[in-house]
Amino acid sequence: MNVLVIGSGAREHALVWSVAKNRQVERVFAAPGNGGTAAMGGKVENICLKADDIEGLLGFALEHAIDLTIVGPEQPLELGIVDRFRQKQLPVIGPDRYAAQLETSKAFSKAFMERNNIPTASYRVFRTSADALGYLESLDDREYPMVIKASGLCAGKGVVVAESRKQAEEAAVRAMAEERVFGDAANEIVIESFLEGQEASVFVLTDGSDYRLFLPSQDHKRIGEGDTGKNTGGMGAYAPAPLVTEEVMEKVCSRIVEPALAGMRSEGHPYTGFLYVGLMVHDGEPSVVEFNARLGDPEAQVVLPLLGDDLVDALLASLDGTLADVPFSMKPGAASTVVLASGGYPDAYATGRTVTIGPAAESSSDVIVFHAGTTRDNGILKTSGGRVLSVTALGATLQESLERAYRAVEGISFDDAYYRRDIGAKAL
C-alpha cells in the first residue's frame, strides 16, 4: 500500500508514525511533513505539497497510485478535499465539505446541535459588530462571563472568555469584527453562555453509522501555567482523562455522538473519518464546547500511541463499512505529551533556531518526540513554527508518563524555548 498523510504538524507526524508500523504499507508520503518525518527514512518521504493545494495533492495521489489518504488538518476539509478525492474514486479519510462544517463554521455547528438536541451552551449568531455590541449591552453584568467566538477557522485561537462587558466589547467583538484580527473567520460571531466544569476530548473513528472510541484525553489550551493567558493550539495533553468516567462516556455516546451521526445521515451527508468532541463536564454531565472534523493536536500524540491495534486496518474498515468487525483495543497505562514552543507564541516568535535533542529523548522506547514546527536545513534541525516539538511518553501510570516526558524535555534545547510545567496536574 501507498499512503498519503496530509499536514505538517505533530498530529501528522503521529499519524505517519502509526501508519508506518503497518507491514502492508510500503510507502508513506507526508505532504508537506516536517523535520521529524524527514528524518524517519525508510518507507517515509516528505513531498513538497502544501496541505491546501487540493489539485496538487489530487494529481500526486493519482500519479503515485495512493491507496489511502489521511487528512490531518482542518483547512483541506474546508476546501472540499474529500469531495474532490471521492470524485476520482480515491480512498480518503475525512468528512465531506458539508459535514466538515461542524468545525469550519461554529454558527453551522451550533444550529446543527440545536436541531439534533445535542447538549451545548445557549448562543446567538451575529453578522455585524453593531448587532453583537447591542446584544452585549442588553445583558446584565451578572450574566458574565460570556464566550465570544469567531465562527470560522482560527487555529484554536479565535475564542475569548470575557469576564465583563468591556472585555467582551473591546477584546472580542471589536477585535474580531472591526480590527479583523481573525480575518474572514469573524464574518460571523458566535456569543454563547459560559459552561462551568472541566474540558476533555473524546475522539471517534466512524464510517457514518458505526463508530469506535479512542481513550478520552485532556488538552491544555492556555499558554500559561494554571490555565492562564491566551489560547493556543494546545500546550500539552494526557490520556486517559479520569474526568471522563465510564458513566460520562456512555452519556457522550448516547447524547452526543450517536445523535450527531444520525443527524448527518438524515441531512444526506454521512459523517466519515475522525470526529473530535470537545467537552465540558460538570457534575458528571457532558456538554459540547465544539466539534472538530479531525484528530486534535496535541491529543493525537497521546491517543494514537495508546491504540493497541492497527490504525490502518481500522481506517480501511471505516471506508468499506466494516468498522464494527475490526479489533480496536486500547493499551493499558497512560500517555502524556509536553509541547515545546517558541518564545512569544501564540503571538510573534522567531524561527530558524537550531534544535538539539538529547539521548534521553531519542534512546527511550517509552518516549516519542513528535515534530510540529521544525525543518531541516542542510541536515540541521531548526525551528519553523510556534509549536516546535511534542514530547510524548508512555507509562504504567500518568505520573510515570509525565516524569518520563519531562525528563526528555530537559534534554531538548533551542533558544527561547518555552513549555508548561503543569501538564496533567488536574488529573494528579
C-alpha positions as CSV (number, residue, x, y, z in Angstrom):
1,M,0.0,0.0,0.0
2,N,1.0,3.6,-0.6
3,V,-0.4,6.1,2.0
4,L,-0.6,9.9,1.8
5,V,-0.7,11.8,5.1
6,I,-1.6,15.5,4.6
7,G,-0.3,18.1,7.0
8,S,2.9,19.3,8.7
9,G,2.3,19.3,12.4
10,A,2.9,16.9,15.3
11,R,-0.5,15.3,14.8
12,E,0.6,14.4,11.2
13,H,3.9,13.1,12.5
14,A,2.0,10.9,14.9
15,L,-0.2,9.7,12.0
16,V,2.8,8.9,9.9
17,W,4.4,7.1,12.8
18,S,1.3,5.0,13.3
19,V,0.7,4.2,9.7
20,A,4.3,3.2,9.0
21,K,4.1,0.4,11.5
22,N,1.6,-1.5,9.2
23,R,3.5,-4.2,7.3
24,Q,1.3,-3.8,4.2
25,V,2.3,-0.2,3.9
26,E,5.3,0.2,1.5
27,R,5.4,3.9,1.2
28,V,4.2,6.8,3.4
29,F,4.2,10.3,1.8
30,A,3.9,13.3,4.1
31,A,2.6,16.4,2.5
32,P,4.5,18.5,3.3
33,G,5.6,16.9,6.5
34,N,8.3,18.4,8.8
35,G,11.8,17.9,10.1
36,G,10.7,14.8,12.1
37,T,9.0,13.0,9.2
38,A,12.0,13.9,7.0
39,A,14.3,12.0,9.4
40,M,12.2,8.8,9.6
41,G,13.7,7.5,6.4
42,G,12.9,4.0,5.1
43,K,9.4,4.0,3.8
44,V,8.6,7.6,4.8
45,E,9.2,10.5,2.4
46,N,8.2,14.2,2.6
47,I,6.8,15.7,-0.6
48,C,6.8,19.4,-1.4
49,L,3.0,20.0,-1.5
50,K,1.1,22.2,0.9
51,A,-2.0,20.9,2.7
52,D,-4.2,23.4,1.0
53,D,-3.0,22.5,-2.6
54,I,-6.0,20.4,-3.3
55,E,-5.4,19.9,-7.0
56,G,-1.7,19.3,-6.5
57,L,-2.4,16.6,-3.9
58,L,-5.1,15.0,-6.1
59,G,-2.6,14.9,-9.0
60,F,0.0,13.3,-6.8
61,A,-2.4,10.7,-5.5
62,L,-3.4,9.7,-9.0
63,E,0.1,9.6,-10.3
64,H,1.6,7.6,-7.4
65,A,-1.3,5.1,-7.0
66,I,-2.1,6.2,-3.5
67,D,-4.3,3.6,-1.8
68,L,-5.2,5.6,1.3
69,T,-5.2,9.4,2.0
70,I,-5.5,10.7,5.6
71,V,-6.3,14.3,6.0
72,G,-4.7,15.7,9.1
73,P,-5.6,19.4,9.4
74,E,-8.9,21.2,9.0
75,Q,-8.1,23.6,6.2
76,P,-8.2,21.0,3.4
77,L,-11.5,19.7,4.7
78,E,-13.0,23.2,4.5
79,L,-11.7,23.4,0.9
80,G,-13.5,20.2,0.0
81,I,-10.6,17.8,-0.5
82,V,-12.7,14.7,0.5
83,D,-15.3,15.6,-2.1
84,R,-12.6,16.1,-4.8
85,F,-10.8,12.8,-4.0
86,R,-14.1,10.9,-4.0
87,Q,-14.9,12.2,-7.4
88,K,-11.8,10.4,-8.6
89,Q,-12.7,7.2,-6.5
90,L,-9.7,7.8,-4.3
91,P,-10.0,6.3,-0.7
92,V,-9.7,9.2,1.7
93,I,-10.3,9.6,5.5
94,G,-12.3,12.6,6.5
95,P,-15.8,14.1,6.2
96,D,-17.1,15.9,3.1
97,R,-17.2,19.6,2.9
98,Y,-20.8,19.9,4.2
99,A,-20.2,17.6,7.2
100,A,-16.8,19.4,8.0
101,Q,-18.8,22.5,8.8
102,L,-19.2,21.0,12.3
103,E,-15.7,22.5,12.7
104,T,-15.3,25.1,9.9
105,S,-18.4,27.1,10.9
106,K,-19.3,27.4,14.6
107,A,-22.6,29.0,13.5
108,F,-23.5,25.9,11.5
109,S,-22.3,23.6,14.3
110,K,-24.4,25.3,17.0
111,A,-27.5,25.3,14.7
112,F,-26.9,21.6,14.0
113,M,-26.6,20.8,17.7
114,E,-29.8,22.7,18.3
115,R,-31.6,20.7,15.5
116,N,-30.5,17.4,17.0
117,N,-30.9,18.2,20.7
118,I,-27.2,17.8,21.5
119,P,-26.3,19.5,24.8
120,T,-24.3,22.7,24.3
121,A,-24.3,26.3,25.6
122,S,-27.0,28.6,24.6
123,Y,-25.9,31.0,21.9
124,R,-26.6,33.8,19.4
125,V,-25.0,34.4,16.0
126,F,-24.2,38.0,14.7
127,R,-23.0,39.2,11.3
128,T,-22.3,42.8,12.3
129,S,-20.4,44.3,15.2
130,A,-23.3,46.7,15.8
131,D,-25.7,43.8,16.4
132,A,-23.2,42.0,18.6
133,L,-22.5,45.1,20.6
134,G,-26.2,45.8,21.0
135,Y,-26.7,42.3,22.4
136,L,-23.9,42.6,24.8
137,E,-25.3,45.9,26.1
138,S,-28.6,44.2,26.7
139,L,-27.0,41.7,29.1
140,D,-27.0,42.1,32.9
141,D,-23.5,42.2,34.4
142,R,-24.4,39.1,36.4
143,E,-24.7,37.1,33.1
144,Y,-20.9,37.3,32.6
145,P,-18.6,35.6,31.8
146,M,-19.6,35.2,28.2
147,V,-17.8,33.4,25.4
148,I,-17.2,35.1,22.1
149,K,-16.0,33.1,19.1
150,A,-15.1,33.8,15.5
151,S,-17.3,31.4,13.6
152,G,-14.6,30.3,11.1
153,L,-11.2,28.6,11.4
154,C,-8.7,30.3,13.7
155,A,-6.2,27.5,14.5
156,G,-7.7,27.2,18.0
157,K,-7.2,30.9,18.9
158,G,-10.5,32.6,17.9
159,V,-12.1,32.3,21.3
160,V,-12.3,34.9,24.1
161,V,-13.8,34.2,27.5
162,A,-15.0,37.7,28.5
163,E,-15.3,38.3,32.2
164,S,-17.0,41.7,31.7
165,R,-18.9,43.7,29.1
166,K,-15.9,45.9,28.5
167,Q,-13.7,42.9,27.7
168,A,-16.4,41.4,25.6
169,E,-16.8,44.6,23.6
170,E,-13.1,45.6,23.2
171,A,-11.1,42.4,23.4
172,A,-13.5,40.3,21.5
173,V,-16.2,41.8,19.3
174,R,-14.3,45.0,18.1
175,A,-11.1,43.0,17.7
176,M,-12.8,40.3,15.6
177,A,-15.4,42.3,13.7
178,E,-13.7,45.7,13.3
179,E,-10.0,45.2,13.6
180,R,-10.3,41.9,11.7
181,V,-7.6,40.1,13.8
182,F,-9.0,36.8,12.5
183,G,-9.9,38.0,9.0
184,D,-12.9,36.4,7.3
185,A,-13.2,33.8,10.1
186,A,-15.1,36.5,12.0
187,N,-17.6,37.3,9.3
188,E,-19.9,35.7,11.8
189,I,-19.5,35.9,15.5
190,V,-21.0,33.5,18.0
191,I,-21.7,34.7,21.5
192,E,-22.6,31.9,23.9
193,S,-23.1,31.4,27.6
194,F,-20.2,30.2,29.7
195,L,-20.2,26.5,30.6
196,E,-18.9,25.5,34.1
197,G,-16.7,22.5,34.5
198,Q,-13.6,20.9,33.1
199,E,-12.8,20.3,29.5
200,A,-12.0,16.9,28.0
201,S,-11.7,15.5,24.5
202,V,-13.3,12.4,23.0
203,F,-12.2,11.1,19.6
204,V,-14.3,8.9,17.3
205,L,-13.5,7.0,14.2
206,T,-16.7,6.4,12.2
207,D,-17.9,5.0,8.9
208,G,-21.1,7.1,9.1
209,S,-23.0,4.6,11.1
210,D,-20.7,2.5,13.3
211,Y,-18.0,4.2,15.4
212,R,-15.1,3.3,17.6
213,L,-13.8,5.3,20.5
214,F,-10.2,6.3,21.4
215,L,-9.3,6.9,25.0
216,P,-10.6,10.2,26.4
217,S,-7.9,12.9,26.8
218,Q,-7.5,16.3,28.2
219,D,-5.8,19.2,26.4
220,H,-4.1,22.3,27.9
221,K,-5.0,25.2,25.6
222,R,-3.8,28.2,27.6
223,I,-0.2,29.4,27.1
224,G,0.4,29.9,30.9
225,E,0.6,27.5,33.8
226,G,-2.5,27.2,35.8
227,D,-4.5,27.7,32.6
228,T,-3.7,31.4,32.3
229,G,-3.0,33.7,29.3
230,K,-4.0,33.4,25.7
231,N,-5.5,30.4,23.9
232,T,-3.0,28.4,21.9
233,G,-3.3,25.4,19.6
234,G,-2.5,23.3,22.7
235,M,0.5,23.1,25.1
236,G,0.2,19.5,26.2
237,A,-2.2,16.6,26.8
238,Y,-2.7,13.3,28.5
239,A,-4.8,10.2,28.3
240,P,-6.8,8.6,29.6
241,A,-8.6,11.5,31.3
242,P,-10.2,10.3,34.6
243,L,-12.7,13.1,34.3
244,V,-14.4,11.0,31.6
245,T,-15.7,8.1,33.6
246,E,-17.5,5.1,32.1
247,E,-20.8,6.7,33.0
248,V,-19.8,10.0,31.4
249,M,-18.7,8.2,28.3
250,E,-22.0,6.4,28.0
251,K,-23.7,9.8,28.0
252,V,-21.3,11.2,25.4
253,C,-22.2,8.3,23.1
254,S,-25.9,8.3,23.6
255,R,-26.5,12.1,23.8
256,I,-23.8,13.5,21.5
257,V,-22.0,11.0,19.2
258,E,-25.0,9.0,18.1
259,P,-27.3,12.0,17.6
260,A,-24.6,13.8,15.6
261,L,-24.0,10.8,13.3
262,A,-27.8,10.3,12.9
263,G,-28.3,14.0,12.2
264,M,-25.6,14.0,9.4
265,R,-27.1,10.9,7.8
266,S,-30.6,12.5,7.8
267,E,-29.1,15.6,6.1
268,G,-27.7,13.4,3.3
269,H,-24.0,13.7,4.4
270,P,-23.0,10.7,6.5
271,Y,-20.1,11.8,8.7
272,T,-17.0,9.7,8.0
273,G,-13.4,9.8,9.4
274,F,-12.4,11.3,12.7
275,L,-14.8,13.3,14.9
276,Y,-13.4,15.3,17.7
277,V,-15.9,16.0,20.5
278,G,-14.7,18.9,22.7
279,L,-16.5,18.5,26.0
280,M,-17.2,20.4,29.2
281,V,-18.0,18.1,32.0
282,H,-19.8,19.4,35.1
283,D,-21.1,17.2,37.9
284,G,-20.9,14.2,35.5
285,E,-22.9,15.9,32.8
286,P,-21.2,16.4,29.4
287,S,-21.9,19.3,27.0
288,V,-20.3,20.1,23.7
289,V,-17.9,23.0,23.6
290,E,-17.0,22.4,20.0
291,F,-16.8,19.7,17.3
292,N,-13.7,19.3,15.2
293,A,-13.6,17.3,12.0
294,R,-10.2,15.6,12.6
295,L,-8.0,14.4,15.3
296,G,-6.8,17.0,17.8
297,D,-3.3,18.3,18.3
298,P,-1.8,17.6,20.8
299,E,-4.3,14.9,21.8
300,A,-3.4,12.7,18.8
301,Q,0.1,12.4,20.2
302,V,-1.3,10.6,23.3
303,V,-4.3,8.7,21.9
304,L,-2.5,7.2,18.9
305,P,0.4,5.6,20.9
306,L,-2.2,4.1,23.2
307,L,-4.1,2.3,20.4
308,G,-3.5,-1.4,20.9
309,D,-4.5,-2.5,17.3
310,D,-3.5,-1.4,13.9
311,L,-4.7,2.0,12.8
312,V,-4.5,1.3,9.0
313,D,-6.8,-1.7,9.4
314,A,-9.4,0.4,11.2
315,L,-9.2,3.2,8.7
316,L,-9.7,0.8,5.8
317,A,-12.6,-0.8,7.6
318,S,-14.2,2.7,8.1
319,L,-14.1,3.1,4.3
320,D,-15.8,-0.2,3.4
321,G,-18.4,-0.1,6.2
322,T,-16.9,-3.0,8.3
323,L,-15.6,-0.9,11.2
324,A,-17.6,-2.9,13.7
325,D,-15.7,-6.0,12.7
326,V,-12.1,-4.9,13.3
327,P,-10.2,-5.0,16.6
328,F,-9.9,-1.7,18.2
329,S,-8.4,-2.1,21.7
330,M,-6.5,0.3,23.9
331,K,-3.2,-0.4,25.7
332,P,-3.1,-0.3,29.5
333,G,-1.3,2.6,31.1
334,A,-1.2,6.3,30.3
335,A,0.4,8.7,27.8
336,S,1.3,12.4,28.2
337,T,2.8,14.9,25.9
338,V,4.5,18.3,26.6
339,V,4.7,20.9,23.8
340,L,7.9,22.9,23.4
341,A,7.0,26.3,21.9
342,S,9.0,29.2,20.5
343,G,9.2,32.1,23.0
344,G,6.4,34.7,22.1
345,Y,3.9,32.1,20.9
346,P,0.9,32.5,20.3
347,D,2.0,36.0,19.3
348,A,5.1,36.9,17.3
349,Y,8.0,34.5,17.6
350,A,11.4,33.9,15.9
351,T,12.2,30.9,13.7
352,G,15.4,29.3,12.4
353,R,16.7,28.4,15.9
354,T,18.9,25.3,16.0
355,V,17.2,22.4,17.9
356,T,19.2,19.9,19.9
357,I,17.5,16.7,21.0
358,G,19.5,14.8,23.6
359,P,19.8,11.0,24.2
360,A,17.1,11.0,26.9
361,A,14.5,11.7,24.3
362,E,16.0,9.7,21.4
363,S,17.0,6.4,23.1
364,S,14.0,5.5,25.2
365,S,11.4,3.2,23.8
366,D,8.8,4.9,26.0
367,V,9.4,8.4,24.6
368,I,8.5,9.6,21.2
369,V,9.4,13.1,20.0
370,F,6.8,14.2,17.5
371,H,7.8,17.3,15.5
372,A,5.5,20.2,14.7
373,G,7.3,23.4,13.7
374,T,10.6,22.0,12.5
375,T,12.5,21.8,9.3
376,R,15.9,20.5,8.2
377,D,18.5,23.0,6.8
378,N,21.4,21.1,5.3
379,G,20.8,18.3,7.8
380,I,20.5,20.7,10.8
381,L,17.2,20.7,12.7
382,K,15.7,24.2,13.1
383,T,12.5,25.7,14.4
384,S,9.9,26.8,11.8
385,G,6.8,27.4,13.8
386,G,5.2,28.4,17.1
387,R,4.8,24.9,18.5
388,V,8.0,23.2,17.8
389,L,8.0,19.7,19.4
390,S,5.5,17.5,21.2
391,V,7.4,15.2,23.6
392,T,5.2,12.1,24.3
393,A,5.9,9.5,26.9
394,L,4.2,6.2,28.0
395,G,4.0,4.8,31.5
396,A,2.1,2.4,33.6
397,T,0.5,5.4,35.3
398,L,0.0,9.1,34.4
399,Q,2.6,10.1,37.0
400,E,5.2,7.8,35.4
401,S,4.5,9.0,31.9
402,L,4.7,12.6,32.9
403,E,8.0,12.1,34.7
404,R,9.5,10.4,31.6
405,A,8.1,13.2,29.3
406,Y,9.7,16.0,31.5
407,R,13.0,14.2,31.7
408,A,13.1,14.0,27.9
409,V,12.1,17.7,27.7
410,E,15.1,18.6,29.9
411,G,17.4,17.1,27.2
412,I,16.0,19.2,24.4
413,S,17.1,22.8,23.7
414,F,16.7,25.7,21.4
415,D,17.0,29.4,22.0
416,D,14.0,30.9,23.8
417,A,12.2,27.6,24.2
418,Y,9.1,27.6,26.4
419,Y,6.9,24.8,27.9
420,R,4.3,24.5,30.6
421,R,5.4,22.6,33.7
422,D,1.9,21.6,34.9
423,I,0.7,19.3,32.2
424,G,-1.6,16.6,33.8
425,A,-1.7,18.4,37.1
426,K,-5.5,18.4,37.2
427,A,-5.6,14.6,36.9
428,L,-2.9,14.1,39.5
